[in-house]
């Protein structure tokens, strides 16, 4: 079992910045990749950024150059630094952990979500 606790969301003006944090606990040794997803009202959930083996990263085209995903393994924490925020970034952001147990069964764990609102 993996637990994910998110923090850092809030209200910010356009061109502002926020840093989201996701702290993982439990059976963390089975996690092979972590990522951030977001979902705006009336829209489908989309992958924003992911980080895997060797700290290899992947980003949605809409956030490239503005967002940075990173992790601190010693703290079991993943971050999403969001700069130059735009109103269209407004969404609920979810932390995700892609994990396998000892029998190679795959589990997708999710945080509770944190609201990011970009508005004047």
Secondary structure, 3 states (H helix, E strand, C coil): CEEEEEECCEEECCCCCEEEEEEEEECHHHEEEEEEEEECCCCCCEEEEEECHHHCEEECHHHCCCEEEEEEHHHCEEEEEECCCCHHHCEEEEEEEEEECCCCCEEEEECCCEEEEECC
